[in-house]
Amino acid sequence: MDPRMPKELFGDEPEEWSREEVALDSATYGTRNCPCQMSLLPQKSSLEPPVLERVNSRVESLDNLSMDNFWLEVENIKQSTEAEQEECSLAEVKTPEEGEAEAAWLQDAGLSDLIGDNAADNGNIVLLSTLTKTQAAAVQRRLDTYSRSRRKKNKQPVRDVRDIFGVMNSGEVVAETEESGTTRSQHSLGSSGNTRKSGARGLQDFSDMVRSSGKEEIFNTDVAYSEQAAILLKGSPLPESRRIKEENTLTKFKLRKGRLGVTRIGDLSPQDMKKIPTLALIELTALCDVLGVELKRNKAIKLKATENRLFGVPINTLLENDRKLIPNAKVPLILHALLSCLEKKGLDTEGILRVSGSQTRIKNLQQKLESDFYSGLFRWEEVHQNDISGLLKRFIRELPTPLLMAEYLPAFAAVQNIPDLKQRLQALNLLILILPEPNRSTLKALLEFLSKVVAREKKNKMNLWNVSMVIAPNLFMHKALPSKVPEGKEKQLAEGAANVVRMMIHYQDLLWTVSSFLVAQVRKMNESSSRRYQFYDKRIKNLLRKIHTDKDKTEKNEAEPSKIVKVQTSLFLKDSMEVHLNNGTKAADVLRQFQKRLSQNNWNIVNTVHLLKCNGSVESMNLLLYEVGGNIGEHCLDPDTYLLDLYHVNPHAEWIIKQNPSFPWMI
C-alpha cells in the first residue's frame, strides 16, 4: 500500500500561514513517515452503508484544514529539533516481559506488598476492604498473572490470591457509594447471595436511571464507573449509530449532584488526595477490564537534565524555584507568563496556535527568556503573539517527561477505543486523577486557556477541532519515546489523539471532579486506619463483622430527623455558631446565617465589604464551609451539600467557616 496521504484530504494551504509552513509542499504531506503511535480509532469500514454515508457526510463537513493542521504541527516539531539531532515521535508502547507490567501496576496501585516475600496485611487490607466487586476482580487478575510469571521463572512463589481476598473469591463485594448522604457497604456472603439492601439500592437507582434517561445525559458519580459499565453490559449493546454520532458531536452532560454535593479537585486535603490516584488507577483498570479495552503502560522515562532554568526543566523543579518567589504557586511562572501574554494580545489573532512564527526567532526568544525572565528584564510587549504561541508549545513538548506522563500516554490514547462517550469521559476523569498534582494543575491551566481560544472562534478562526488538532502532537509526542506509525493509519491516529484533546478541553469542568464513590472509599480507608484494626484473619471476617456493626450504628443515626451542631467561626467571631439541621439544611444556608450574624454583631464593616461581592449574595461570598476531621482530613463543601446527611456520614467531624483562599484580604 502506498503510504502517501492524498492531498485531497487537506485542501489548499491558507494564505495567513508563515513562509516556513507554506514551504511544506504536498509531497511532504504525502509521506507520513513521522514516527508516531497512538491508540487506533475504531474501524469504520465495517459499518453498514447507510451509517457509513452519514459518517462520511459529517467528516466532509468538518474543516478540511484540520488534518493539515495536525501534520503541519508535526513537521514544525521535527524542524525545531533538527538542530539538536533528536527525533520527535509519538509515544511507543514497549511490550514488557510477562509479569513486569503487573508488578509495576501493583506498585502504582499501592499494593506492592502483596507480591513481596514477607507481605504485610495491615496497609493493604485497609485499601482492599474498600474495593467494589469489579475493582477486586481487577486486582486479582494482576496478581494471578504475576504469580504465573513468577512460577515460570522458578522464583519463590508469591502469596496465593485466595489468602488475600478470601471470601471475595466466592462472591464478597464491598461497594462504597455516597448516595443519599450515607456510606453504603454491599456484601454478598458465601453462596447464599444475600445482598445488603443499602448497597444494592445505589446500583438499582443507576439502572433505573439508565432505562429512563431522556435527551439530557446524566453523569453519575455515586456508583463506581466499572459497576455502571457492568450493568450496561447486561442490557442491550451500544447501537453503532449512537457510537458514530458521539464521535462527531459533543453531547451535553449534567453532573448528578447527590445529597453530599460535588467534590472538585482541590476540595480535599493533600493527605486525602494522596489516596485518590491509587484508587483511581484500580478503578480505571476495572473499567477497562469490563469494557474489554487493553490498558497498556509505558516505562517511566526522563531525558537528561539540561542546564536551562525554564525550558527542558522538570515541572517539580520549576515549582520549587518559583515558590521561593510565590509560595503558593501551582503552575510554573513561565507557563503562567506565556498564557497571560497570549490572553492579552493573542486571543483575537487569526490562526493563533496554528501559526507558530519563525523557528529562528523562537529559539532566540527562548535564550533571552532563560537569561532575563526571573530578573524581569524580558520585554513581552515586543514579542509577536505567534512567536509566543510557538514558545508555549515548545515549553510543553520539551518537558523532560511528558505532561500526561510517559507511563499513561498509552492509556490516554486508548480512551478513543472506548465506544461510549460517557465511558470515555469516565476513563479520562480517572486518568486526570492519576496524574501527579503539578502535572494536573499545569494541564488545567493549559486547557482553560485553550477554552478561551475556542470561545473567540469568530475572530481567530480556531474552532475546537482545529485547536485540538494543533495541540495534540505537542501533548502526545516526546523525543524520548521513538516509534513508528502503522502504514495507512496516519489519519486515524491523528483524529484519535485530537479527539482526546477535544474532550479534555470541552469537558474539563466535568473531568476535574472527584467522584463520590472515590470520596467514600477515602472515608472508609481513614476510618479503618484510625481504628487500627488488626487484620490477622486473611479472609477478613473480622473486618466484615466490624463493618456490619458500624453500619448498624450509622443507620440508627439516620433516624434522627434533626440535629443541633456547632460551627466554628473563630476567624471572625469568638463564639461558635449553633445551627439547627433538618433534612433541607444546606451549606449555603449556614453561610447565610453566618452573614446575618456578622451584620447583627456590627463586625468590622471593612472586612464585611470585602467578604461579599457587589450583589451581596451568598454565592458571591468569599467564605467556605469546611468539614474537618472524623473520617476525612479536610473537605471544602459544595454549597448544595445537605448537612444532616453529611453529619450521618461523618458525625465526628468539625465544621469550620474559612475564607476562600482564592480571595485574599484586601484591607
C-alpha positions as CSV (number, residue, x, y, z in Angstrom):
1,M,0.0,0.0,0.0
2,D,1.3,3.4,-0.9
3,P,1.9,5.2,2.4
4,R,1.5,8.7,0.9
5,M,-1.5,10.6,2.0
6,P,-3.6,12.1,-0.8
7,K,-3.5,15.9,-1.0
8,E,-7.3,16.0,-1.3
9,L,-7.6,15.2,2.4
10,F,-6.1,18.5,3.3
11,G,-7.2,21.1,0.7
12,D,-5.2,24.2,-0.1
13,E,-2.8,26.0,2.2
14,P,-4.3,29.1,4.0
15,E,-2.8,32.4,3.0
16,E,-2.1,33.5,6.5
17,W,0.3,30.7,7.3
18,S,4.0,31.7,7.7
19,R,6.6,31.2,4.9
20,E,8.1,28.2,6.6
21,E,4.7,26.4,6.8
22,V,3.7,27.2,3.2
23,A,7.1,25.7,2.1
24,L,5.8,22.3,3.2
25,D,4.6,21.1,-0.1
26,S,2.1,18.3,-0.8
27,A,4.9,15.8,-1.2
28,T,5.8,16.4,2.4
29,Y,2.2,15.9,3.5
30,G,2.0,12.8,1.4
31,T,5.0,11.0,3.0
32,R,3.8,10.3,6.5
33,N,6.9,8.6,7.9
34,C,6.8,10.7,11.0
35,P,7.3,8.2,13.9
36,C,4.1,8.3,15.8
37,Q,1.9,5.8,17.6
38,M,-1.4,6.3,19.2
39,S,-4.3,4.2,20.1
40,L,-6.2,3.5,16.9
41,L,-9.7,4.8,16.2
42,P,-12.4,2.3,15.8
43,Q,-12.5,0.9,12.3
44,K,-15.3,2.4,10.3
45,S,-15.1,0.2,7.2
46,S,-17.3,-2.5,8.7
47,L,-20.3,-0.2,9.2
48,E,-23.5,-0.7,7.3
49,P,-23.7,1.6,4.2
50,P,-26.4,4.0,5.5
51,V,-24.4,4.6,8.6
52,L,-21.1,4.9,6.7
53,E,-22.7,7.5,4.4
54,R,-23.8,9.6,7.3
55,V,-20.3,9.4,8.8
56,N,-18.7,10.5,5.5
57,S,-21.0,13.5,5.3
58,R,-20.1,14.5,8.8
59,V,-16.4,14.1,8.1
60,E,-16.7,16.1,4.9
61,S,-18.5,18.9,6.8
62,L,-15.5,19.3,9.1
63,D,-12.9,22.0,8.4
64,N,-10.8,20.3,5.7
65,L,-7.8,22.1,7.1
66,S,-7.9,20.3,10.4
67,M,-5.8,17.3,9.3
68,D,-3.4,19.6,7.6
69,N,-3.1,21.5,10.9
70,F,-2.0,18.3,12.7
71,W,0.7,17.3,10.2
72,L,2.0,20.8,9.8
73,E,2.4,20.9,13.6
74,V,4.3,17.6,13.4
75,E,6.6,19.0,10.7
76,N,7.2,22.1,12.8
77,I,8.1,20.0,15.8
78,K,10.5,17.9,13.6
79,Q,12.1,21.1,12.3
80,S,12.5,22.6,15.7
81,T,14.6,19.7,16.9
82,E,16.7,19.1,13.8
83,A,19.5,21.3,15.1
84,E,19.7,19.1,18.2
85,Q,19.6,15.9,16.0
86,E,16.9,14.5,18.2
87,E,13.9,12.6,16.8
88,C,10.5,13.5,18.0
89,S,7.8,10.9,18.0
90,L,4.5,9.8,19.5
91,A,4.7,7.6,22.5
92,E,5.5,4.0,21.8
93,V,4.1,1.1,23.8
94,K,7.0,-1.1,24.7
95,T,6.0,-4.6,25.4
96,P,7.2,-5.6,28.8
97,E,8.0,-9.1,29.9
98,E,5.2,-11.2,31.4
99,G,4.6,-10.1,34.9
100,E,6.7,-7.0,34.7
101,A,3.7,-4.8,33.8
102,E,1.6,-6.4,36.6
103,A,4.3,-5.7,39.1
104,A,4.5,-2.1,38.0
105,W,0.7,-1.8,38.2
106,L,0.6,-3.2,41.7
107,Q,3.4,-0.8,42.7
108,D,1.4,2.2,41.4
109,A,-1.8,0.9,43.0
110,G,-0.2,0.9,46.4
111,L,-0.3,-2.9,46.6
112,S,3.4,-3.8,46.1
113,D,3.5,-5.6,49.5
114,L,1.2,-8.3,48.1
115,I,4.0,-9.6,45.8
116,G,6.7,-9.5,48.4
117,D,8.1,-12.5,50.2
118,N,7.1,-11.1,53.6
119,A,3.9,-9.3,52.7
120,A,2.2,-7.3,55.4
121,D,-1.6,-7.3,55.5
122,N,-2.4,-4.2,57.5
123,G,-2.0,-1.4,55.0
124,N,-3.2,-3.4,52.0
125,I,-6.3,-4.8,53.7
126,V,-7.4,-1.2,54.6
127,L,-7.3,-0.5,50.8
128,L,-8.7,-3.8,49.7
129,S,-11.6,-3.6,52.1
130,T,-13.0,-0.5,50.2
131,L,-13.0,-2.1,46.7
132,T,-16.0,-2.9,44.7
133,K,-16.5,-6.3,43.1
134,T,-15.1,-5.2,39.7
135,Q,-12.2,-3.4,41.4
136,A,-11.3,-6.5,43.4
137,A,-11.5,-8.7,40.3
138,A,-9.1,-6.3,38.5
139,V,-6.6,-6.6,41.4
140,Q,-6.9,-10.4,41.4
141,R,-6.3,-10.7,37.7
142,R,-3.0,-8.8,38.0
143,L,-2.0,-11.0,41.0
144,D,-2.8,-14.1,39.0
145,T,-0.7,-13.1,36.1
146,Y,2.2,-12.1,38.3
147,S,2.0,-15.4,40.1
148,R,2.1,-17.3,36.9
149,S,5.1,-15.4,35.7
150,R,7.0,-16.0,38.9
151,R,6.3,-19.7,38.8
152,K,7.6,-19.8,35.2
153,K,10.8,-18.1,36.3
154,N,11.2,-20.7,39.1
155,K,11.3,-18.0,41.7
156,Q,9.9,-18.4,45.2
157,P,6.1,-18.4,45.0
158,V,4.1,-15.3,45.8
159,R,1.1,-15.5,48.1
160,D,-2.0,-17.2,46.8
161,V,-4.6,-14.7,45.9
162,R,-7.2,-16.7,47.9
163,D,-5.1,-15.8,51.0
164,I,-5.6,-12.2,50.3
165,F,-9.2,-11.9,49.1
166,G,-10.6,-15.0,51.0
167,V,-14.3,-15.0,50.7
168,M,-14.2,-12.4,48.0
169,N,-13.4,-15.3,45.7
170,S,-16.9,-16.7,46.5
171,G,-18.8,-13.5,45.8
172,E,-17.9,-11.0,48.5
173,V,-18.4,-7.4,47.4
174,V,-17.5,-4.3,49.3
175,A,-19.0,-1.4,47.3
176,E,-18.9,2.1,48.7
177,T,-21.0,5.0,47.4
178,E,-22.1,8.3,48.9
179,E,-25.7,8.2,47.8
180,S,-28.5,9.9,49.8
181,G,-26.0,11.0,52.4
182,T,-25.0,7.5,53.5
183,T,-21.8,5.5,53.1
184,R,-23.1,2.1,51.9
185,S,-21.5,-1.3,52.1
186,Q,-22.6,-4.1,49.8
187,H,-21.7,-7.7,50.7
188,S,-22.7,-10.9,49.0
189,L,-21.6,-13.5,51.5
190,G,-20.9,-17.1,50.7
191,S,-23.2,-18.9,48.2
192,S,-26.4,-17.6,49.6
193,G,-26.2,-14.4,47.5
194,N,-27.6,-12.3,50.3
195,T,-27.0,-8.6,49.4
196,R,-27.2,-5.7,51.7
197,K,-30.1,-3.6,50.6
198,S,-28.5,-0.2,51.1
199,G,-25.6,-1.0,48.8
200,A,-27.8,-2.6,46.1
201,R,-30.1,0.5,46.1
202,G,-27.3,2.6,44.6
203,L,-26.8,0.3,41.7
204,Q,-30.6,-0.2,41.2
205,D,-31.1,3.6,41.1
206,F,-28.4,3.9,38.4
207,S,-30.0,1.0,36.5
208,D,-33.4,2.7,36.6
209,M,-31.8,6.0,35.5
210,V,-30.3,4.3,32.5
211,R,-33.6,2.9,31.4
212,S,-35.5,6.1,31.8
213,S,-32.8,8.5,30.6
214,G,-34.1,11.2,28.3
215,K,-32.4,13.7,26.0
216,E,-30.0,15.1,28.6
217,E,-27.2,12.7,29.6
218,I,-26.7,12.3,33.4
219,F,-23.1,11.9,34.6
220,N,-23.4,9.8,37.7
221,T,-20.5,9.6,40.2
222,D,-22.3,7.9,43.1
223,V,-21.7,4.4,41.7
224,A,-18.3,3.2,40.6
225,Y,-17.8,3.6,36.8
226,S,-16.9,-0.1,36.4
227,E,-20.1,-1.2,38.2
228,Q,-22.1,1.1,35.9
229,A,-20.4,-0.5,32.8
230,A,-21.1,-4.0,34.1
231,I,-24.8,-3.0,34.4
232,L,-24.9,-1.6,30.9
233,L,-23.3,-4.8,29.5
234,K,-26.2,-6.8,30.9
235,G,-28.6,-4.7,28.8
236,S,-28.5,-4.1,25.1
237,P,-25.2,-3.2,23.4
238,L,-24.5,0.3,22.4
239,P,-26.1,1.0,19.0
240,E,-23.5,1.6,16.2
241,S,-25.3,4.7,15.1
242,R,-25.0,6.3,18.6
243,R,-21.3,5.5,18.6
244,I,-20.7,7.2,15.3
245,K,-22.8,10.2,16.4
246,E,-20.8,10.7,19.5
247,E,-17.6,10.7,17.5
248,N,-18.7,13.8,15.7
249,T,-20.8,15.6,18.2
250,L,-20.4,16.7,21.8
251,T,-23.2,15.5,24.0
252,K,-24.3,17.7,26.9
253,F,-23.8,16.1,30.2
254,K,-25.3,17.1,33.6
255,L,-23.3,16.2,36.7
256,R,-25.7,14.5,39.1
257,K,-25.5,16.1,42.5
258,G,-26.1,13.7,45.3
259,R,-27.1,14.8,48.8
260,L,-23.4,15.3,49.7
261,G,-22.9,17.6,46.7
262,V,-20.0,17.6,44.3
263,T,-16.3,17.3,45.3
264,R,-13.9,19.0,42.9
265,I,-10.2,18.6,42.6
266,G,-8.7,20.9,45.3
267,D,-11.6,20.4,47.7
268,L,-9.8,17.6,49.6
269,S,-6.8,17.9,51.8
270,P,-3.4,16.9,50.4
271,Q,-3.4,13.9,52.7
272,D,-6.7,12.6,51.3
273,M,-5.8,13.4,47.7
274,K,-2.7,11.2,48.1
275,K,-5.1,8.2,48.4
276,I,-7.1,9.2,45.2
277,P,-4.5,8.2,42.5
278,T,-4.2,4.6,43.7
279,L,-8.0,4.2,43.9
280,A,-8.4,5.9,40.5
281,L,-5.9,3.5,38.9
282,I,-7.6,0.4,40.3
283,E,-11.0,1.7,39.1
284,L,-9.6,2.6,35.7
285,T,-8.2,-0.9,35.3
286,A,-11.5,-2.4,36.4
287,L,-13.4,-0.2,33.9
288,C,-11.1,-1.2,31.1
289,D,-11.4,-4.9,32.1
290,V,-15.2,-4.7,31.9
291,L,-15.1,-2.9,28.6
292,G,-12.5,-5.2,27.1
293,V,-10.1,-2.4,26.4
294,E,-6.4,-3.2,26.8
295,L,-4.7,-0.8,29.2
296,K,-1.1,-0.6,28.3
297,R,1.6,1.2,30.2
298,N,5.0,2.7,29.2
299,K,8.1,2.5,31.2
300,A,8.8,5.8,33.0
301,I,11.3,7.9,31.0
302,K,13.3,11.0,31.7
303,L,15.5,13.0,29.4
304,K,19.0,14.1,30.5
305,A,18.8,17.1,32.7
306,T,19.6,20.4,31.0
307,E,21.4,23.5,32.3
308,N,18.4,25.6,31.4
309,R,16.3,27.4,34.0
310,L,13.0,27.2,32.1
311,F,12.8,25.0,29.0
312,G,13.5,21.3,29.4
313,V,13.3,21.6,33.2
314,P,11.0,19.2,35.3
315,I,7.8,20.8,36.5
316,N,8.6,20.0,40.1
317,T,12.0,21.8,39.8
318,L,10.3,24.8,38.2
319,L,7.8,25.0,41.0
320,E,10.4,24.5,43.7
321,N,12.2,27.6,42.3
322,D,9.0,29.6,41.7
323,R,7.7,29.0,45.2
324,K,10.7,30.9,46.5
325,L,9.1,33.9,44.9
326,I,5.4,33.0,45.2
327,P,4.9,30.4,48.0
328,N,1.6,29.0,46.8
329,A,2.4,28.8,43.1
330,K,0.7,25.7,41.5
331,V,1.7,26.4,37.9
332,P,5.2,27.2,36.6
333,L,5.6,31.0,36.4
334,I,7.0,30.8,32.9
335,L,3.9,29.0,31.7
336,H,1.7,31.5,33.5
337,A,3.5,34.3,31.8
338,L,3.2,32.8,28.3
339,L,-0.5,32.1,28.8
340,S,-1.2,35.6,30.2
341,C,0.6,37.3,27.4
342,L,-1.4,35.3,24.8
343,E,-4.6,36.1,26.6
344,K,-3.8,39.8,26.5
345,K,-2.9,40.1,22.8
346,G,-3.3,36.8,21.1
347,L,-6.9,35.5,21.5
348,D,-8.2,37.5,18.6
349,T,-5.3,36.8,16.3
350,E,-6.3,34.8,13.3
351,G,-4.7,31.3,13.3
352,I,-3.3,31.7,16.8
353,L,-1.6,28.4,17.9
354,R,-1.7,27.1,14.3
355,V,0.8,29.7,13.1
356,S,3.8,29.4,15.3
357,G,6.1,32.1,13.8
358,S,9.8,31.7,12.8
359,Q,11.7,28.9,14.4
360,T,14.8,31.0,14.4
361,R,13.1,33.9,16.3
362,I,11.5,31.4,18.7
363,K,15.0,29.9,19.5
364,N,16.4,33.3,20.1
365,L,13.5,34.3,22.3
366,Q,13.9,31.1,24.3
367,Q,17.5,32.0,25.1
368,K,16.5,35.6,26.1
369,L,13.9,34.1,28.5
370,E,16.4,31.8,30.0
371,S,18.6,34.8,30.9
372,D,16.1,37.5,31.6
373,F,12.8,36.0,32.8
374,Y,13.4,35.9,36.5
375,S,15.2,39.3,36.5
376,G,12.1,40.9,35.0
377,L,14.1,42.3,32.0
378,F,12.3,40.3,29.3
379,R,10.2,42.7,27.2
380,W,7.0,40.8,26.5
381,E,5.4,43.7,24.7
382,E,8.0,43.4,21.9
383,V,7.2,39.8,21.1
384,H,4.8,38.8,18.4
385,Q,1.9,36.7,19.5
386,N,2.6,33.9,17.0
387,D,6.1,33.6,18.5
388,I,4.7,33.4,22.0
389,S,2.4,30.6,20.9
390,G,5.5,28.8,19.5
391,L,7.2,29.3,22.8
392,L,4.2,27.8,24.6
393,K,4.2,24.7,22.5
394,R,8.0,24.3,22.8
395,F,7.7,24.6,26.6
396,I,5.2,21.8,26.7
397,R,7.0,19.3,24.4
398,E,10.4,20.0,25.9
399,L,9.5,18.9,29.4
400,P,11.8,16.0,30.4
401,T,8.8,13.8,31.0
402,P,5.5,14.3,29.0
403,L,2.9,16.4,30.7
404,L,0.5,13.4,30.5
405,M,3.3,11.2,31.9
406,A,5.1,8.6,29.8
407,E,3.6,5.7,31.8
408,Y,0.0,6.8,31.0
409,L,0.3,8.2,27.5
410,P,-0.9,4.8,26.0
411,A,-3.9,4.9,28.4
412,F,-4.9,8.5,27.3
413,A,-4.6,7.4,23.7
414,A,-6.6,4.2,24.4
415,V,-9.6,6.3,25.6
416,Q,-10.6,6.7,21.9
417,N,-11.1,2.9,21.7
418,I,-14.0,3.1,24.2
419,P,-17.2,3.1,22.1
420,D,-19.4,5.1,24.5
421,L,-18.7,8.8,25.0
422,K,-19.8,8.8,28.7
423,Q,-17.4,5.9,29.4
424,R,-14.6,7.8,27.6
425,L,-15.1,10.7,29.9
426,Q,-15.2,8.4,32.9
427,A,-11.8,7.0,31.9
428,L,-10.4,10.5,31.3
429,N,-11.7,11.6,34.7
430,L,-9.8,8.7,36.3
431,L,-6.6,9.4,34.3
432,I,-6.6,13.0,35.3
433,L,-6.9,12.0,39.0
434,I,-3.9,9.6,38.5
435,L,-1.7,12.4,37.3
436,P,0.7,14.0,39.8
437,E,-0.7,17.2,41.2
438,P,1.9,19.5,39.4
439,N,1.1,17.9,36.1
440,R,-2.6,18.1,36.7
441,S,-2.6,21.8,37.6
442,T,-0.4,22.6,34.6
443,L,-2.7,20.7,32.3
444,K,-5.7,22.5,33.7
445,A,-4.1,25.9,33.2
446,L,-3.4,25.0,29.6
447,L,-6.9,23.7,29.0
448,E,-8.5,26.8,30.5
449,F,-6.5,28.9,28.0
450,L,-7.5,26.7,25.1
451,S,-11.1,27.1,26.0
452,K,-10.7,30.9,25.8
453,V,-9.2,30.5,22.3
454,V,-12.1,28.4,21.2
455,A,-14.6,31.0,22.7
456,R,-13.1,33.6,20.3
457,E,-13.5,31.4,17.2
458,K,-15.3,34.0,15.2
459,K,-12.3,36.3,15.3
460,N,-9.3,33.9,15.4
461,K,-10.8,31.2,13.1
462,M,-9.8,28.5,15.5
463,N,-12.6,26.2,16.4
464,L,-12.5,23.4,18.9
465,W,-11.4,20.8,16.4
466,N,-8.7,23.0,14.9
467,V,-7.2,23.8,18.3
468,S,-7.3,20.1,19.3
469,M,-5.5,19.1,16.1
470,V,-2.7,21.6,16.7
471,I,-2.2,20.8,20.4
472,A,-2.4,17.0,20.2
473,P,1.1,16.5,18.7
474,N,2.6,18.6,21.5
475,L,1.0,16.5,24.2
476,F,1.4,13.1,22.7
477,M,4.8,13.4,21.1
478,H,8.0,13.2,23.0
479,K,11.6,12.8,21.8
480,A,12.4,10.2,24.4
481,L,9.8,7.8,23.1
482,P,10.6,6.8,19.5
483,S,8.1,4.8,17.5
484,K,6.7,4.4,14.0
485,V,3.3,4.8,12.5
486,P,1.5,1.8,11.0
487,E,1.2,2.2,7.3
488,G,-2.1,3.6,6.2
489,K,-3.2,4.5,9.8
490,E,-2.0,8.1,9.8
491,K,-5.4,9.8,9.6
492,Q,-7.0,7.6,12.2
493,L,-4.1,8.2,14.6
494,A,-4.2,11.9,14.2
495,E,-8.0,12.0,14.7
496,G,-7.8,9.8,17.7
497,A,-5.3,12.0,19.5
498,A,-7.1,15.2,18.6
499,N,-10.4,13.8,19.8
500,V,-8.9,13.0,23.2
501,V,-7.6,16.6,23.5
502,R,-11.0,17.9,22.3
503,M,-12.8,16.0,25.1
504,M,-10.4,17.4,27.7
505,I,-10.9,20.9,26.5
506,H,-14.7,20.8,26.2
507,Y,-15.5,18.7,29.3
508,Q,-12.8,20.0,31.6
509,D,-15.2,21.1,34.3
510,L,-16.7,17.7,34.4
511,L,-13.3,16.0,34.4
512,W,-11.9,18.0,37.3
513,T,-14.1,16.4,39.9
514,V,-13.5,13.6,42.4
515,S,-16.2,11.1,42.1
516,S,-18.4,10.5,45.1
517,F,-17.6,6.8,45.2
518,L,-13.9,7.6,45.4
519,V,-14.5,10.1,48.3
520,A,-16.5,7.3,50.1
521,Q,-13.6,4.9,49.6
522,V,-11.2,7.5,51.1
523,R,-13.6,7.9,54.1
524,K,-13.6,4.1,54.6
525,M,-9.7,4.0,54.4
526,N,-9.5,6.7,57.0
527,E,-12.0,5.0,59.3
528,S,-10.1,1.7,59.1
529,S,-6.7,3.4,59.7
530,S,-7.8,5.4,62.7
531,R,-9.3,2.4,64.5
532,R,-6.2,0.4,63.9
533,Y,-8.0,-2.9,63.0
534,Q,-5.9,-6.0,63.5
535,F,-6.3,-7.9,60.2
536,Y,-4.9,-11.2,61.0
537,D,-7.7,-13.2,59.6
538,K,-6.8,-13.5,55.9
539,R,-10.4,-13.9,54.9
540,I,-11.1,-10.5,56.6
541,K,-14.1,-11.9,58.6
542,N,-13.3,-9.6,61.5
543,L,-13.3,-6.6,59.1
544,L,-16.7,-7.6,57.7
545,R,-18.1,-8.1,61.2
546,K,-16.9,-4.6,62.2
547,I,-18.3,-3.0,59.0
548,H,-21.7,-4.6,59.8
549,T,-21.6,-3.2,63.3
550,D,-20.6,0.3,62.2
551,K,-23.3,0.2,59.5
552,D,-26.0,-0.6,62.1
553,K,-24.8,2.4,64.2
554,T,-24.9,4.7,61.1
555,E,-28.5,3.5,60.2
556,K,-29.6,4.4,63.8
557,N,-28.1,7.9,63.4
558,E,-30.1,8.3,60.1
559,A,-33.3,8.0,62.1
560,E,-32.7,11.4,63.7
561,P,-34.9,13.9,61.9
562,S,-32.9,16.9,63.1
563,K,-29.8,17.8,64.9
564,I,-28.2,20.9,66.5
565,V,-24.5,21.3,65.7
566,K,-21.8,23.9,66.3
567,V,-20.0,25.6,63.5
568,Q,-16.5,27.1,64.3
569,T,-16.1,30.7,63.3
570,S,-13.0,31.7,65.4
571,L,-11.5,33.6,62.4
572,F,-14.4,36.1,62.7
573,L,-16.2,35.6,66.0
574,K,-15.1,34.5,69.4
575,D,-18.0,32.0,69.9
576,S,-19.1,29.2,67.7
577,M,-22.4,29.4,66.0
578,E,-25.2,26.9,66.7
579,V,-27.0,25.6,63.7
580,H,-30.3,23.6,63.7
581,L,-30.1,20.9,61.0
582,N,-33.1,19.3,59.3
583,N,-33.4,17.4,56.0
584,G,-33.4,20.6,54.0
585,T,-30.5,22.4,55.5
586,K,-27.7,23.1,53.1
587,A,-24.1,24.5,53.5
588,A,-25.3,27.7,51.7
589,D,-27.9,28.2,54.4
590,V,-25.3,28.1,57.1
591,L,-23.2,30.7,55.3
592,R,-26.3,32.9,55.0
593,Q,-27.0,32.6,58.7
594,F,-23.4,33.5,59.4
595,Q,-23.6,36.5,57.2
596,K,-26.7,37.7,59.1
597,R,-24.9,37.2,62.5
598,L,-22.0,39.2,61.3
599,S,-24.3,42.1,60.5
600,Q,-26.0,41.8,63.8
601,N,-22.7,42.0,65.7
602,N,-21.6,45.0,63.7
603,W,-18.5,43.1,62.7
604,N,-15.7,45.3,61.1
605,I,-17.6,46.8,58.2
606,V,-14.4,47.0,56.1
607,N,-13.9,43.2,56.4
608,T,-17.6,42.5,55.6
609,V,-17.4,44.6,52.4
610,H,-14.5,42.6,51.2
611,L,-16.2,39.3,52.1
612,L,-19.0,40.0,49.7
613,K,-19.2,41.0,46.1
614,C,-21.4,43.8,44.9
615,N,-24.6,41.9,44.8
616,G,-24.1,40.6,48.4
617,S,-25.4,37.1,47.6
618,V,-24.1,34.0,49.5
619,E,-23.0,32.5,46.2
620,S,-20.7,35.5,45.9
621,M,-19.3,35.3,49.4
622,N,-15.6,34.7,49.8
623,L,-16.4,32.3,52.6
624,L,-16.5,28.5,52.5
625,L,-17.7,25.8,54.9
626,Y,-15.2,23.0,55.6
627,E,-15.7,19.5,57.1
628,V,-12.6,18.7,59.2
629,G,-11.7,15.5,61.0
630,G,-13.6,12.3,61.6
631,N,-13.3,10.1,58.5
632,I,-11.9,12.9,56.3
633,G,-8.9,15.2,56.6
634,E,-10.4,18.4,55.3
635,H,-13.1,18.8,52.8
636,C,-14.4,22.0,51.3
637,L,-18.2,21.6,51.0
638,D,-20.3,22.2,48.0
639,P,-22.9,24.9,48.8
640,D,-25.6,22.4,47.9
641,T,-24.4,19.8,50.5
642,Y,-27.3,18.6,52.8
643,L,-25.7,18.9,56.2
644,L,-27.8,16.4,58.1
645,D,-26.8,13.7,55.6
646,L,-23.2,14.7,55.9
647,Y,-23.5,14.5,59.7
648,H,-24.8,11.0,59.4
649,V,-21.8,10.0,57.2
650,N,-19.2,11.8,59.5
651,P,-20.6,12.5,62.9
652,H,-17.2,13.2,64.5
653,A,-16.2,16.0,62.1
654,E,-15.9,19.7,63.0
655,W,-17.4,22.3,60.7
656,I,-15.4,25.4,60.2
657,I,-16.1,28.6,58.2
658,K,-13.0,29.8,56.5
659,Q,-12.1,32.5,54.0
660,N,-11.9,31.3,50.4
661,P,-8.1,31.1,49.7
662,S,-8.7,32.4,46.2
663,F,-9.8,35.8,47.6
664,P,-7.1,37.2,49.9
665,W,-7.8,40.1,52.3
666,M,-7.9,43.5,50.6
667,I,-7.6,45.7,53.7
